[in-house]
Amino acid sequence: MKINTSFFFVLFLWSCATIVAPSGGPKDVEPPIVEGSEPQNYALNFSSNEVMLSFDEYVAVQDLRNNLLISPPLKELPKSLVKGKSLLLSFQDTLVENTTYTFNFGNSIKDITEGNILKDFQYVVSTGNYIDSLKILGSVKHAFKRDPIEGATVMLYACDSYEQCDSLPYLELPRYFGTTNLNGEFAIQHIKSGKYFLFALKDANQNYLYDLPNEEIGFSEVLVDSEDTLDLSVSLFKEMDEQRLIKSWSPYRGKICLAFKTPVGNLKVTNLTGAQKKSWEILEYSDNRDTVWYWNSFATDTLNLIVETEAGFQDTAKVVQDQPREKEAELYFDLNKASLLSGNDSIVLVSKNPIVKHDFSTITLLKKLDSAQFDTVPLSISFNDPALRNIYLKSKFDYGSEYSLIIKPQLFVDVFGNKTDTLKKKFLTKPLEYFGNTKLKMVFPFRKDDCIVQLINAQANVIREVVILQKEKMREGMKVIDFTTLSPGAYRLRLIYDRNGNGKWDTGQFLENIQPERMDYYPEDIIVRSNWDIDLEWTLEP
């Protein structure tokens, strides 16, 4: 038998070889490339109901509903179908004549091998005989915080007069629109020549309509002319909600809490249950006036109330107040209102319930001189609220000193007849070297508004506030403000142009054509250091 030695030799080589997968080259990191389209990009007299886009590799489409932006918008999103290296769009709507349409595909197109995304590819066609080439640029910022707003929809409505535009954002889709980027910037391109009303919307349900109460909006005060080169700035705000009594309850007999959706002005509460001859009522408002405490001495467990605001709001509330009251009165320090860090702070005593009888002579403040000696410190004492719950003790406290506050028992009586116990409290003031100071020179433009200058901390709490009246600005042109004895830390300066002089910032009203009150921030954080003085100058723009 003859043996084929060549066969065994080949088998031997095959068994000794190392099997290696064929090299595929470097990893693909490039997005798909558009090789063509039918009709072609920037085509004129477009009349087809389909568009075919061709790519250099196999593609997939993701989340087309949220990524594909069509301006002007269509009522129905085109149907999409991927065929290998092509994407077919079929229109369900009839396109408007003599109109330029822009299709921005966002992040919807990617290759199927590595998932590389073709970002922000635009396909533009015109149903007329030319491509509209005008554009409008701008930015959107939060009206109060002044932060750039990402993802806001900026919409244009064709209008002959401003009065014709006020209902359009509620009822009609815009003629053109764009969205803001991470920096709050927008660009609306391929606009037909004309005048437009500009409306910005944080579109919660993505239907291009202002139809939800929690949506934030902004708008131009005049019509925008597309012939001009513009760089618009739009302030986004939430309109004041309609007033509503959200909740009413009683934590214990004699105290009823009324929580409102928005801050209230002056409130009127009427008890329909029936009043006794010696009954009394006290209204107390929270700091932002969205909660009101109704103190009362009515003997019935259930009260039927009518609640009315000066703005015309009215509602009813049925409240059960059958929980027993505390048997003892209570006074405590409110260290949020008086930090006791600086020598100019006040001591704030807070009573759990309103005080009806008191003897301020029973309050003694002692300053420690040494281990055995104390000195009595004079005090100016007063209530600082209509409900008689906040007692302010003012004095000239020395820096870096130790104090003791002593209040004798049973000499403060609350509305329920409870008497306070003995109160003793020790506290320290910081040395003067602990604090820093800031001198601010403000140069004002010509404006008729009063101004509110606020120094706010890292938590956005107002630390100091100065009101500058319009006549002061006109007389001086520059205002110098000293912020002394500031605790070390980071601060910001905020300026409110108080248009209506009510001492607070007010939002806008769209149908009344009222913009939110203007707000400016000093461009940099202010870093306060111990035993350090800072000089700042802030020149405000008109």
C-alpha positions as CSV (number, residue, x, y, z in Angstrom):
1,M,0.0,0.0,0.0
2,K,1.4,3.3,-1.0
3,I,1.3,6.1,1.5
4,N,0.9,9.8,0.5
5,T,3.6,11.5,2.6
6,S,2.6,14.9,1.2
7,F,-0.8,14.6,2.8
8,F,0.7,14.0,6.3
9,F,3.1,16.9,5.9
10,V,0.2,19.3,5.1
11,L,-1.7,17.9,8.1
12,F,1.3,18.5,10.4
13,L,1.6,22.1,9.3
14,W,-2.1,22.7,9.8
15,S,-2.1,21.2,13.3
16,C,0.9,23.4,14.4
17,A,-0.5,26.7,13.1
18,T,-2.1,29.3,15.4
19,I,-5.5,30.4,14.2
20,V,-5.9,34.3,14.2
21,A,-9.0,36.2,13.3
22,P,-8.6,38.4,10.3
23,S,-7.8,42.0,11.1
24,G,-10.7,44.4,10.5
25,G,-8.6,47.6,10.6
26,P,-9.1,50.6,13.0
27,K,-12.5,51.1,14.7
28,D,-15.1,53.1,12.8
29,V,-15.6,56.4,14.6
30,E,-17.0,58.4,11.7
31,P,-20.8,59.1,11.4
32,P,-22.7,58.3,8.2
33,I,-22.2,60.6,5.2
34,V,-25.1,61.7,3.1
35,E,-24.2,60.8,-0.5
36,G,-27.4,62.1,-2.1
37,S,-31.1,62.8,-1.8
38,E,-34.2,62.7,-4.0
39,P,-35.3,65.4,-4.4
40,Q,-31.9,67.0,-3.9
41,N,-31.1,69.2,-0.9
42,Y,-32.2,72.8,-1.4
43,A,-34.5,71.8,-4.2
44,L,-37.0,74.3,-5.6
45,N,-40.6,73.9,-6.5
46,F,-40.8,70.8,-4.3
47,S,-44.1,68.9,-4.9
48,S,-43.3,65.3,-3.9
49,N,-44.9,63.5,-1.0
50,E,-41.6,61.6,-0.3
51,V,-38.0,62.2,0.3
52,M,-35.2,59.6,0.0
53,L,-31.9,60.2,1.7
54,S,-28.9,57.9,0.7
55,F,-25.9,57.3,2.9
56,D,-22.4,55.7,2.5
57,E,-23.2,52.9,5.0
58,Y,-26.1,51.1,6.6
59,V,-28.1,53.3,9.0
60,A,-30.7,53.1,11.7
61,V,-33.2,55.8,13.0
62,Q,-33.8,56.5,16.7
63,D,-36.5,58.5,18.4
64,L,-37.5,60.4,15.3
65,R,-40.5,62.0,17.1
66,N,-38.3,63.9,19.5
67,N,-35.3,64.5,17.2
68,L,-36.8,65.5,13.9
69,L,-37.6,69.2,13.9
70,I,-39.5,70.5,10.9
71,S,-39.9,74.3,10.4
72,P,-42.6,75.3,9.7
73,P,-44.1,72.4,11.7
74,L,-46.4,69.8,10.2
75,K,-49.5,68.6,12.0
76,E,-48.3,65.0,11.6
77,L,-44.8,63.6,11.6
78,P,-43.7,62.0,8.3
79,K,-43.6,58.2,8.3
80,S,-40.1,56.8,8.1
81,L,-38.7,53.6,6.6
82,V,-35.1,52.5,6.5
83,K,-34.0,50.5,3.5
84,G,-30.4,49.4,3.9
85,K,-28.4,52.6,3.2
86,S,-31.4,54.8,2.6
87,L,-34.0,56.6,4.7
88,L,-37.5,57.2,3.1
89,L,-39.8,59.9,4.5
90,S,-43.4,59.9,3.5
91,F,-45.5,63.1,4.2
92,Q,-49.0,62.8,5.7
93,D,-49.7,66.6,5.4
94,T,-49.8,68.8,2.3
95,L,-47.0,71.3,2.3
96,V,-47.8,75.1,2.0
97,E,-47.1,76.8,-1.3
98,N,-44.1,79.1,-1.7
99,T,-42.6,78.1,1.6
100,T,-39.2,77.0,2.6
101,Y,-39.1,73.9,4.8
102,T,-36.1,73.0,7.0
103,F,-35.8,69.4,8.4
104,N,-33.3,69.1,11.2
105,F,-32.7,65.4,12.1
106,G,-31.0,66.1,15.5
107,N,-29.5,62.9,16.8
108,S,-31.9,60.5,15.0
109,I,-29.6,59.0,12.3
110,K,-26.7,56.6,13.2
111,D,-24.8,53.8,11.6
112,I,-25.7,50.3,12.6
113,T,-22.2,49.0,13.3
114,E,-20.8,51.4,15.9
115,G,-23.7,53.7,16.6
116,N,-21.9,56.8,15.3
117,I,-24.5,59.7,15.1
118,L,-24.9,62.1,12.3
119,K,-25.6,65.2,14.3
120,D,-28.0,68.0,13.2
121,F,-28.1,67.1,9.5
122,Q,-30.4,69.6,7.7
123,Y,-32.5,69.0,4.6
124,V,-34.0,72.1,3.0
125,V,-36.5,72.4,0.2
126,S,-38.8,75.1,-1.1
127,T,-42.3,74.7,-2.5
128,G,-41.7,77.9,-4.4
129,N,-39.0,79.0,-6.9
130,Y,-36.5,80.3,-4.3
131,I,-35.0,79.4,-0.9
132,D,-35.8,82.0,1.9
133,S,-32.5,83.0,3.3
134,L,-33.3,85.4,6.2
135,K,-32.6,84.3,9.8
136,I,-33.1,85.5,13.3
137,L,-30.6,84.9,16.1
138,G,-31.0,85.4,19.8
139,S,-30.8,83.9,23.3
140,V,-33.2,82.9,26.1
141,K,-32.5,83.4,29.8
142,H,-34.5,82.8,32.9
143,A,-36.2,86.0,33.9
144,F,-35.3,85.7,37.6
145,K,-32.2,83.6,37.8
146,R,-30.7,84.9,34.5
147,D,-29.4,81.5,33.6
148,P,-29.4,80.4,30.0
149,I,-32.3,78.1,29.1
150,E,-31.6,75.0,27.1
151,G,-34.4,73.3,25.1
152,A,-36.7,76.2,24.8
153,T,-38.8,76.5,21.6
154,V,-38.6,79.9,20.0
155,M,-41.5,80.4,17.6
156,L,-42.4,83.0,15.0
157,Y,-46.0,83.9,13.9
158,A,-46.6,86.0,10.8
159,C,-48.5,89.1,11.9
160,D,-49.5,92.5,10.4
161,S,-50.0,94.1,13.8
162,Y,-49.1,93.2,17.4
163,E,-52.8,93.2,18.5
164,Q,-53.5,90.3,16.2
165,C,-50.9,88.0,17.8
166,D,-51.9,87.6,21.4
167,S,-54.1,84.5,20.9
168,L,-51.8,82.7,18.4
169,P,-49.6,80.8,20.9
170,Y,-52.7,79.3,22.4
171,L,-54.4,78.3,19.1
172,E,-52.1,77.9,16.1
173,L,-48.8,76.3,15.2
174,P,-46.0,78.7,14.5
175,R,-44.8,79.7,11.0
176,Y,-41.2,79.0,12.0
177,F,-39.4,77.8,15.1
178,G,-36.0,76.9,16.5
179,T,-34.7,75.5,19.8
180,T,-32.1,76.8,22.2
181,N,-28.8,75.1,22.8
182,L,-26.8,74.5,26.0
183,N,-26.0,78.3,26.1
184,G,-29.5,79.3,25.6
185,E,-28.8,80.5,22.0
186,F,-31.2,79.9,19.0
187,A,-31.0,80.5,15.3
188,I,-34.2,80.4,13.1
189,Q,-33.2,80.1,9.4
190,H,-34.7,80.2,6.0
191,I,-37.4,82.8,7.0
192,K,-39.6,84.6,4.4
193,S,-39.3,88.3,4.5
194,G,-42.0,89.9,6.7
195,K,-42.9,90.8,10.3
196,Y,-43.3,88.3,13.0
197,F,-44.4,87.9,16.6
198,L,-41.7,86.0,18.6
199,F,-42.8,83.7,21.4
200,A,-40.6,81.4,23.5
201,L,-42.0,78.4,25.2
202,K,-40.6,75.7,27.5
203,D,-43.0,73.2,25.8
204,A,-43.9,70.6,28.4
205,N,-46.1,68.5,26.1
206,Q,-44.2,69.3,22.8
207,N,-47.2,70.3,20.8
208,Y,-46.0,73.9,20.0
209,L,-48.9,75.4,21.9
210,Y,-49.1,77.4,25.2
211,D,-51.7,75.2,26.8
212,L,-50.4,74.1,30.2
213,P,-50.4,76.3,33.3
214,N,-46.9,75.2,34.3
215,E,-45.2,76.1,31.0
216,E,-42.7,78.9,31.1
217,I,-42.9,81.6,28.4
218,G,-41.3,84.7,27.0
219,F,-42.2,87.1,24.2
220,S,-41.1,90.1,22.2
221,E,-42.7,93.5,23.0
222,V,-42.7,94.5,19.4
223,L,-43.0,92.7,16.1
224,V,-39.7,91.3,14.7
225,D,-38.7,92.4,11.2
226,S,-36.9,89.5,9.4
227,E,-35.1,92.0,7.1
228,D,-33.1,93.3,10.1
229,T,-30.0,91.7,11.5
230,L,-31.1,90.8,15.0
231,D,-29.7,89.4,18.2
232,L,-32.7,89.2,20.4
233,S,-32.7,88.5,24.1
234,V,-35.8,86.9,25.6
235,S,-36.6,86.4,29.3
236,L,-38.4,83.2,30.1
237,F,-40.9,83.3,33.1
238,K,-43.9,81.5,34.5
239,E,-47.0,83.6,34.7
240,M,-48.7,84.0,38.1
241,D,-51.0,81.1,38.7
242,E,-54.7,81.6,39.5
243,Q,-55.1,81.8,43.2
244,R,-56.3,78.6,45.0
245,L,-56.7,77.5,48.6
246,I,-54.7,74.3,48.5
247,K,-55.1,73.1,52.1
248,S,-56.6,74.1,55.4
249,W,-56.0,72.3,58.7
250,S,-55.6,72.8,62.4
251,P,-52.6,71.5,64.3
252,Y,-54.3,72.3,67.6
253,R,-57.3,74.2,68.9
254,G,-57.1,77.9,68.2
255,K,-54.7,77.8,65.3
256,I,-55.8,77.2,61.7
257,C,-53.3,77.0,58.8
258,L,-54.4,78.2,55.3
259,A,-52.1,77.3,52.5
260,F,-52.5,79.1,49.1
261,K,-51.1,78.4,45.7
262,T,-49.7,81.9,45.3
263,P,-48.9,84.7,47.7
264,V,-51.9,86.7,49.0
265,G,-52.2,90.3,49.8
266,N,-54.5,91.3,52.7
267,L,-56.7,88.4,53.7
268,K,-60.2,88.5,55.2
269,V,-61.5,85.4,57.1
270,T,-65.1,85.2,58.2
271,N,-66.3,82.6,60.6
272,L,-69.9,81.4,59.7
273,T,-70.2,79.1,62.7
274,G,-71.1,81.9,65.1
275,A,-69.0,84.2,67.2
276,Q,-68.9,84.5,71.0
277,K,-68.9,87.9,72.7
278,K,-65.3,87.8,73.9
279,S,-63.9,85.9,70.9
280,W,-60.8,87.2,69.1
281,E,-59.0,86.6,65.8
282,I,-55.5,87.2,64.6
283,L,-54.1,86.8,61.1
284,E,-50.4,86.0,60.7
285,Y,-48.6,85.7,57.3
286,S,-45.6,83.6,56.3
287,D,-42.5,85.4,54.9
288,N,-43.6,84.9,51.3
289,R,-47.3,85.2,52.2
290,D,-48.5,81.9,50.7
291,T,-49.4,80.6,54.1
292,V,-51.7,82.3,56.6
293,W,-52.2,81.3,60.3
294,Y,-55.7,82.1,61.6
295,W,-55.5,82.4,65.4
296,N,-58.9,82.3,67.1
297,S,-60.7,81.7,70.4
298,F,-63.9,80.1,69.1
299,A,-65.1,77.3,71.3
300,T,-66.6,75.1,68.6
301,D,-64.6,72.1,67.3
302,T,-65.5,72.8,63.6
303,L,-65.3,76.2,61.9
304,N,-66.9,77.0,58.6
305,L,-64.9,79.9,57.1
306,I,-65.1,82.2,54.1
307,V,-61.7,83.2,52.9
308,E,-61.3,86.3,50.7
309,T,-58.4,88.2,49.2
310,E,-58.2,91.8,48.1
311,A,-57.7,90.7,44.5
312,G,-61.2,89.2,44.4
313,F,-60.5,85.5,45.2
314,Q,-63.0,83.8,47.5
315,D,-63.3,80.2,48.8
316,T,-64.7,78.3,51.7
317,A,-63.0,76.0,54.2
318,K,-64.4,73.6,56.8
319,V,-61.8,73.0,59.5
320,V,-61.9,70.7,62.5
321,Q,-59.8,72.1,65.4
322,D,-60.3,69.4,68.1
323,Q,-56.7,68.7,69.0
324,P,-55.8,69.8,72.5
325,R,-53.5,72.8,73.0
326,E,-50.1,72.8,74.7
327,K,-50.5,73.6,78.4
328,E,-47.4,75.7,78.6
329,A,-46.2,78.8,76.7
330,E,-42.9,78.6,75.0
331,L,-40.2,81.1,74.1
332,Y,-37.2,80.1,71.9
333,F,-34.4,81.7,70.0
334,D,-34.8,82.0,66.3
335,L,-31.2,81.8,65.1
336,N,-32.2,82.1,61.5
337,K,-33.4,85.7,62.0
338,A,-30.5,86.6,64.3
339,S,-27.3,84.7,63.8
340,L,-25.6,86.4,66.7
341,L,-22.4,86.5,64.8
342,S,-21.9,90.2,64.5
343,G,-22.1,93.0,67.0
344,N,-25.0,94.6,65.1
345,D,-27.3,91.7,65.2
346,S,-30.5,91.5,67.2
347,I,-31.6,88.7,69.5
348,V,-35.0,87.3,68.3
349,L,-37.3,85.6,70.7
350,V,-40.2,83.7,69.2
351,S,-43.3,82.6,71.0
352,K,-45.1,79.5,69.9
353,N,-48.4,81.4,70.2
354,P,-49.3,85.1,70.2
355,I,-48.4,87.0,73.4
356,V,-51.2,89.1,75.0
357,K,-49.5,90.0,78.3
358,H,-45.8,90.7,78.9
359,D,-43.4,92.5,81.1
360,F,-40.2,93.5,79.3
361,S,-38.6,94.6,82.6
362,T,-38.2,90.9,83.4
363,I,-35.6,90.5,80.6
364,T,-32.0,90.9,81.7
365,L,-28.9,90.8,79.4
366,L,-25.5,90.3,81.1
367,K,-22.1,90.6,79.5
368,K,-19.3,88.5,81.0
369,L,-16.4,90.6,82.1
370,D,-14.3,87.8,83.7
371,S,-14.9,84.5,85.5
372,A,-16.7,86.2,88.4
373,Q,-18.1,89.5,87.1
374,F,-21.0,90.4,84.8
375,D,-22.2,93.8,83.5
376,T,-25.9,94.5,82.8
377,V,-26.4,95.6,79.2
378,P,-29.2,98.0,78.2
379,L,-31.8,96.7,75.8
380,S,-34.4,98.1,73.4
381,I,-37.2,95.6,73.2
382,S,-40.2,95.5,70.9
383,F,-42.6,93.3,69.0
384,N,-42.0,93.2,65.2
385,D,-45.1,91.5,63.9
386,P,-48.9,92.0,64.1
387,A,-49.4,88.5,65.6
388,L,-47.1,89.5,68.6
389,R,-44.9,86.4,68.3
390,N,-41.5,87.9,67.4
391,I,-39.7,89.9,70.1
392,Y,-36.6,91.8,69.0
393,L,-34.0,92.6,71.6
394,K,-31.6,95.2,70.2
395,S,-28.4,96.5,71.8
396,K,-24.8,97.3,70.9
397,F,-23.1,94.0,71.3
398,D,-19.4,94.0,71.6
399,Y,-17.4,91.7,69.3
400,G,-15.8,88.6,70.8
401,S,-17.8,88.7,74.0
402,E,-19.9,86.2,76.0
403,Y,-23.5,87.1,77.0
404,S,-26.3,85.6,79.1
405,L,-30.0,86.3,78.6
406,I,-32.3,85.7,81.5
407,I,-36.1,85.9,81.5
408,K,-38.1,85.4,84.8
409,P,-41.0,82.9,84.8
410,Q,-44.7,83.5,84.2
411,L,-44.4,87.1,83.0
412,F,-45.2,86.3,79.4
413,V,-48.8,85.1,78.8
414,D,-50.1,83.8,75.4
415,V,-53.6,84.1,74.0
416,F,-54.5,80.7,75.5
417,G,-53.5,81.8,79.0
418,N,-50.3,79.8,79.1
419,K,-47.4,81.3,81.0
420,T,-43.7,81.1,80.1
421,D,-41.2,79.3,82.2
422,T,-37.7,80.6,83.1
423,L,-35.5,81.1,80.1
424,K,-31.7,81.3,80.3
425,K,-29.5,81.4,77.2
426,K,-25.7,81.9,76.8
427,F,-24.2,83.0,73.4
428,L,-21.0,84.4,72.0
429,T,-20.4,87.1,69.4
430,K,-17.6,86.7,66.9
431,P,-14.5,88.9,67.1
432,L,-14.4,91.8,64.6
433,E,-11.5,90.3,62.8
434,Y,-13.7,87.3,61.8
435,F,-15.8,89.5,59.4
436,G,-15.1,91.1,56.0
437,N,-16.5,94.3,54.4
438,T,-17.6,95.2,50.9
439,K,-18.0,98.7,49.5
440,L,-20.1,98.8,46.3
441,K,-20.2,101.8,44.0
442,M,-23.2,101.5,41.6
443,V,-23.5,103.7,38.5
444,F,-27.1,103.9,37.4
445,P,-28.5,104.4,33.9
446,F,-31.4,106.7,33.3
447,R,-34.5,104.7,34.4
448,K,-37.6,105.7,36.4
449,D,-37.7,102.5,38.4
450,D,-36.9,102.2,42.1
451,C,-34.1,99.6,42.6
452,I,-33.7,96.8,45.2
453,V,-30.1,95.8,45.7
454,Q,-29.8,92.4,47.3
455,L,-26.7,90.6,48.7
456,I,-27.4,86.8,48.5
457,N,-25.5,83.9,49.8
458,A,-24.7,80.5,48.1
459,Q,-28.1,79.2,49.1
460,A,-29.8,82.2,47.4
461,N,-31.0,83.6,50.7
462,V,-31.1,87.4,51.0
463,I,-28.5,88.5,53.5
464,R,-28.7,92.3,53.1
465,E,-31.2,94.4,51.1
466,V,-31.0,98.1,50.2
467,V,-33.8,100.0,48.4
468,I,-32.7,102.9,46.2
469,L,-35.5,105.3,45.2
470,Q,-35.6,106.7,41.7
471,K,-35.1,110.3,43.1
472,E,-31.9,109.2,44.8
473,K,-30.5,107.9,41.5
474,M,-31.4,111.0,39.6
475,R,-29.8,113.2,42.3
476,E,-26.5,111.3,42.7
477,G,-26.0,109.2,39.5
478,M,-23.9,106.9,41.6
479,K,-24.8,105.2,44.9
480,V,-22.3,103.8,47.4
481,I,-23.5,100.9,49.6
482,D,-21.4,99.5,52.5
483,F,-22.0,95.9,53.4
484,T,-20.2,95.6,56.7
485,T,-19.5,92.7,59.1
486,L,-20.1,90.0,56.5
487,S,-19.4,86.4,57.4
488,P,-16.7,84.8,55.2
489,G,-18.1,83.0,52.2
490,A,-19.3,83.4,48.6
491,Y,-22.0,86.0,47.8
492,R,-23.8,87.4,44.7
493,L,-25.2,90.8,44.1
494,R,-28.7,91.0,42.6
495,L,-30.5,94.1,41.3
496,I,-34.3,94.3,40.9
497,Y,-35.8,97.2,38.9
498,D,-38.9,97.6,40.9
499,R,-41.2,98.9,38.2
500,N,-44.4,99.1,40.4
501,G,-42.6,100.0,43.6
502,N,-44.1,97.2,45.7
503,G,-40.7,96.1,47.1
504,K,-40.4,92.7,45.4
505,W,-39.8,91.1,42.0
506,D,-42.9,90.6,39.8
507,T,-43.3,88.1,37.0
508,G,-44.9,89.0,33.6
509,Q,-48.4,88.7,32.1
510,F,-48.6,87.7,28.5
511,L,-52.1,88.9,27.5
512,E,-51.5,92.2,29.3
513,N,-48.2,92.6,27.4
514,I,-46.3,93.0,30.7
515,Q,-42.7,91.7,30.8
516,P,-41.3,90.4,34.1
517,E,-39.4,93.0,36.1
518,R,-35.9,93.4,35.0
519,M,-33.2,91.6,37.0
520,D,-29.4,92.0,36.8
521,Y,-26.6,90.2,38.6
522,Y,-23.1,91.4,39.2
523,P,-21.0,89.4,36.8
524,E,-18.8,87.7,39.3
525,D,-19.1,86.0,42.7
526,I,-18.0,88.0,45.7
527,I,-15.6,86.2,47.9
528,V,-15.6,87.6,51.5
529,R,-12.6,86.8,53.7
530,S,-12.0,87.5,57.3
531,N,-10.5,90.8,58.1
532,W,-10.5,91.9,54.5
533,D,-12.1,94.8,52.6
534,I,-13.4,94.6,49.0
535,D,-14.1,97.6,46.8
536,L,-16.5,97.0,43.8
537,E,-17.9,99.1,41.1
538,W,-20.9,98.1,39.1
539,T,-21.9,100.2,36.0
540,L,-25.4,99.2,34.9
541,E,-26.5,99.1,31.3
542,P,-29.6,101.0,30.2
